[in-house]
Structure formats: structure tokens, C-alpha cells
Amino acid sequence: MSKKLQGNGLWESSRMMLPQHKEVIQESANEPKKRKKPELDEQEIHRIEQVLAASFREHQTVTLHLFDEYRDVELSGIVTVVQTYRREIKLATGVDEWQWIRIGDILSAE
């Protein structure tokens, strides 16, 4: 087998490759793959809205699974504010801790 094809030989033997190009190519190969957001059906959207409304009315803890391009995100807390015109909720996750969450980013709610 040729020495160029072993280990890092391809990069070391290339005379036309700038070090900056080499770094960019290696970083892009190690970068995690982006995921696409799944489409939710009407029933699931309605169920998510019901769970959020129940958490808001009854101060129940809710667990949300959110969309992220690179990893799974799960948050738990109580819905304290619902802004329907902005399609956002304010989720209290602890004492003096909260996050604004876009309703469109929620994949499921329990």
C-alpha cells in the first residue's frame, strides 16, 4: 500500500494544500452532523398545547423534549407565562431560573 494512503500521509504529501485548508477540512470531518426537525401531526401539536395549558393552570411540572440540530434537549419545569402572539412559553426550571421556549421547538411534552 502506498505511504500516501496510510495515516495522515495524504495531507503530509500534498504540496498544494495550505495549513488553513487542512484545518478546515479536518474540523468539518469531526463536526457532528446536523439533524432535520421532524414534522409533527395535528394530534401531537394539540396534545402538546393541552399539556402546556394544564401546567400553566394547575402549576404542574412538565417535561419538554426540544429540537436541537446537534443533540437531544430535555427540560423540566412549570409553565408560568404563555405568549400566544409570539408562540412562546416561559418555563420556570428552578428558583429564580427560567427559560423562554418557542412552542415550535417542542417535539413532545409529558
Secondary structure, 3 states (H helix, E strand, C coil): CCHHHCCCHHHHHCCCCCHHHHHHHHHHHHCCCCCCCCCCCHHHHHHHHHHHHHHHHHCCCEEEEECCCCCCEEEEEEEEEEECCCCEEEEEEECCEEEEEEHHHEEEEC
